[in-house]
Amino acid sequence: MGTSSTREFLGIYLNDHLAGAAGGVELARRLARAHRGSDDAERLTRLAADIAADRGALLSILRSLGIPVRRYKSAAARAAEKAGRLKFNGRLLSRSPLSDLVELEALRVAVEGKAAGWRTLLDVADQEPELDAGRLRTLLARADAQVTVLEELRIAAVDRAFRDTGAR
């Protein structure tokens, strides 16, 4: 990339995505923990591991570009994710089916944002020799697969929250 301001913008952009990734990893891990022993446990555990690996890939990209990591942004995103746990979900002492639905929707938005980030990096890969377009395409395909899994889980959560009235 030609100008120092362009490289500065890339640094801000990637650190913003890294902050979002920190929140996404926390949310994915929490969902996986909340579903231990359920039919969805394995899928959510694998999803959380993949999302954490994607964050690692982003860190590697920052390092390869020589862009410093702004840790305060990631810390703020983690704090926001923890604050997001405080929601009125219709239950006081147990987890509500609405919690699953809202969290799956939030995670899907995060993964779609991540996919957009990989697309952006692919768009500038011709200007940044350190960016591996093949690796970015692999990361984008994994994000697309994650969206598919999250959509399947979201549909099931809608059924549990709004259609499964027998257990309530």
N, C-alpha and C positions, 0 to 999 in steps of 0.2 A: 504494500500500500504506500502510496506516494508521500503524503504529508503527515506531519506529526499529529495534527489534529484528527486525521482519519484513524491513525493508530490509537489515539486517545479515546476516540468514540468506540472503537472495537473493544478496548479494555473495559470501558464502562458497560458496554452491551454484554460482554461475556461475564463480567462480575455480577451483573443483574441476573443473568441466567443461572449463574452458580448459586446465588442467593435463593432463587426459586427452587433450584434442585435440592438445596438443604431442607427446605420446607417439605418438598415432595417426598424425599427419603423418609423424613420423620412421619409423615402422614401414611405412607405406604407400609412402614413397619408397624405403626399403630393398628392399622386395619388388619394386618396379618396376625398380630397378637390377639386382637379381639375375636378372631375367627379360628383360633387354635381348636383342633378337634372337630371342626365342621367340614362339610363337603367341599367348601371353597378354600380350606386352609392351604393346601399345596399350591394352588394357583396364586393365592395372595402372597405366600412366602416367596415363590419364584419371582413374582412381579416386583416385590420389594427388593429382592437381591439384584434384579436387572436394573431397577431405577437407581440403586446405589452404585452399580457398576457404571451406569451412564454418567453419574456425577463424577466418578473417578476419571472417566474418559474426558470430560470437560476440564477437569483439573489438569490432565495431561496436555490438553490443547493449550491451555493458558501457559503452562510451563514451556511448551515448544515454541510459542510465540514470544516468550520473554515478558509476558504481561503479569504484573504482580497481582496476587490475590488480595482482595479487600475483605478481610475476615469479618469486619463489622457488619457488612451487608448480610452475610450468611447467618450471623448471630441474630440479627433483627428478624430474618425470615423464620428462624427456628422459634423465636419468641412469639411471632405472629401465629405460627402453626399451633403452638401450645395454647395461646389465647383463643384460637378458633375451636378448641375443645369445649369451651364454655358456651353452650348453646341450649336454648330451651327446646327440648325434644319430646316433651310429653311424658317423660319419666324422670323420677327423682333419683332412685337408687339403682336402677338397672339401665342397660344400654337399650335405646329405642331403635326400632327398625328405621326410623327417620335418620338416625346417626349414620347408619350404613349408606343410605341413599345420598345424603348430602356429602359425605366424605368421598364416596365413589365419584360423584359429579365433580367435586373439587379436584380430585386426583386426575380425572380425565382432562379437565381444563389445563392442569399443569403439564400433563404429558403432551397435549396438543401444542402448548407453548414451547415445550422442548423440541418437538418435531419442527416447528417453525424456525427455531434457532439453528437446528442442523441444516435446514434448507438455506437459511441466510448464509451460513458458513460455506455451503456448497457454491452459493452465488459468488462469493469472494475468493474462493479457493484458487482461481487463476491468478490472483494478485498476491497471494500468500503461499510461497512454496512450502512452508512448514505444515500447511493444512493438507491432510491426506484425503482426497476426494473419495477414494474407495472406502476408507474407514467411515467417513461421514455418511455415505450411502448405506452402509451396514447399520450405523446408529439410527438413521432415519427409518429404515425397514423395521428395526426393533421397536422404535417408538410407535410406528403404525400398528404393529402386532399388539403392543400394549394397549392401544386405544380399542382394538377389537375385544380384547379380554375385559377391559373395563366396561365396555358397553354391554357385554353379556352379563357381567356381574351387576351392572346398574339395572338392567331389565328384571333380573331376579329380585333385586332389592325393592323395586317398585311393587312387584307381586307381594312380597312379604309385608311391605308397609301399607298397601292400599287394597289388596285383594284377598289376602289370607286372613279372614275374619274368624275362623274356627278356633284359633288358639287364644283369642282375646276375650 
